[in-house]
């Protein structure tokens, strides 16, 4: 039996996206009111999101979506499911 460990695991939630990476938003796993507000800001499933910068302490993080830059706390970004773009 052979076990393999991938040290460079692909991100599957928005909080794991590194600066400069792009991903497609797949799903928002948040309460309805919060998900609705994020969708109003451009976080709509199927849209491409780019990780921009972060605050000096690492939280919040800035993401580019739908022509805007939006800051999200890591706790919120952790509930947005993504798929990396090629």
N, C-alpha and C positions, 0 to 999 in steps of 0.2 A: 504494500500500500504506500502510495506516495502522496504527500501533502505539499501543497504549494501555497505560498503566501504572497499576495500582491502588495508590495510596499507602496505602490503608487495607485491606490484605489481611486477609481473615477468618482467624482462628486455626484451625488444624487439629490442633494438638497442645496438650496441657494446659498446657505451660509458656508458651504464647503468650496464654492467657486473662488478661484484665485484671481487676483487683479489681472485684467486683460483677457480673461477667458470669456467665451460666449456660450450661452445655453438657451435651449428652448424650454419655456415654462410648460410643464405637463399638468400639474394639479396643485390646488391650494387646499391644504388640510388645516383650515382655520374656521372659527365660528363664522356664521353667515354675515354678520355685520362687518367684521374685520375683512373677510374675503371680498365683500362688495366694495368696501372703501379702497382696497388695493387694486381691484379691477378698474375702478374709476381713475386711478393713477397710472394705469397702463399694464398692470400685472395680469394679463389675460392669457389663459392657456393657448399655446401656439405662438405667442410672441417671443422674440429673441431678447434676452437680457444679457447685458455686459457688466462684469464686475469692474468698478472704477477704483475708488480709493476708500480708505477707512480713516476714522478719527485716530489720533495718536495712541489711544489705548486699545484700538482695534474694534471699538463698538461706539457708535453705529457704523455701518458700511454703506457706501454709496453705490448704487446700481444705475446703469443707463437703460431706459426702457421707453419705447415709443417716443423718442426725441427729447426726453426729459431725464434729469438726474434726480433720483429719490433715495433718501437715506432710510435704511431699515435697521432695526436692532437685530442682532444675531438670533435672538430668541424667536423673533417673527420669521426671519429668513429660513430658519430651521424647518419651518412648516410648509415651504414651497418646494415641491418636487420638480426636478429639472432633468433634462437630457442634454449632454454636451453636443455642440455642433461640430462638424468636421472641418 
